[in-house]
């Protein structure tokens, strides 16, 4: 495809390289924006509508399976890429998916401090805020403050571990299974797993029945 | 985004890779290309029918040449269809897209790690 070589001392340099097709899509977009036919914000809105709704459902199925099947959870912990491949999810190779499990003692939060590395195969495209500098820096400096921004308060005594994604290693948070979900089907369990809960900026919660 | 937009985008006879809830994308550029087509239809730059014909023709050509069997190159065909349709409409040219794509590629390489890639970073860009 190109003469670009990946250097392992720069985990993130993949982000500063466009494959020919990526460059072509950007070119078409630029042309249409310049002509006033396309508003970049409208494109973001379309992508958000179609992609954020769809991509994270893969991850939600992974979480629901892990909650339901201890043997799967163990495999997921040992080798995330292999375990998610059991469900048919995989990347374009080279990226390892690492599942980090929340526990009563430790909450996990994922970030990519240098760009926007993200586990596409299980979560789809990253949300806009994930790519923004404020999140990327604050997640490291003040993770508890980030959670507060998202309306999440952790119990005292639960520490926060921040995982910095790279081109090679992408993390997915496995949230804790909420109480009151005993006996639920995997499908029903998956429905309460939000994208944010798999980034660590949210929790899996059972909505109060109205 | 309302359902009719999606219906229009999916009007092509050729099935889009999707699951029960909508289109699925393997990589971000595919979502960008998808969104671009939806936005251009919303703006009336081309109709759903014109898009269906353009994409259908591109895929038929690829299938005739032995490609597009498993759908893995679906969005490559999608991009070609878009480019050809815009050229047919007189909105751009192959050379124009080539030049701009090359500029984006140079801009990406010239962008420091962790910084957003913007076209202005192309060292050869005319100012």
Interface residues (C-beta under 8 A of the other chain):
Chain A: X4 X10 X12 X13 X15 X16 X17 X18 X19 X20 X21 X22 X23 X24 X25 X26 X27 X28 X29 X30 X31 X32 X35 X37 X38 X39 X42 X43 X44 X45 X46 X47 X49 X50 X51 X53 X54 X55 X57 X92 X113 X114 X115 X120 X124 X125
Chain B: X1 X5 X6 X19 X21 X22 X23 X24 X25 X26 X27 X28 X29 X31 X32 X33 X34 X35 X36 X38 X39 X40 X42 X43 X45 X76 X79 X82 X83 X86 X91 X92 X96 X97 X100 X101 X102 X103 X104 X105 X108 X109 X111 X112 X113 X114 X115 X117 X119
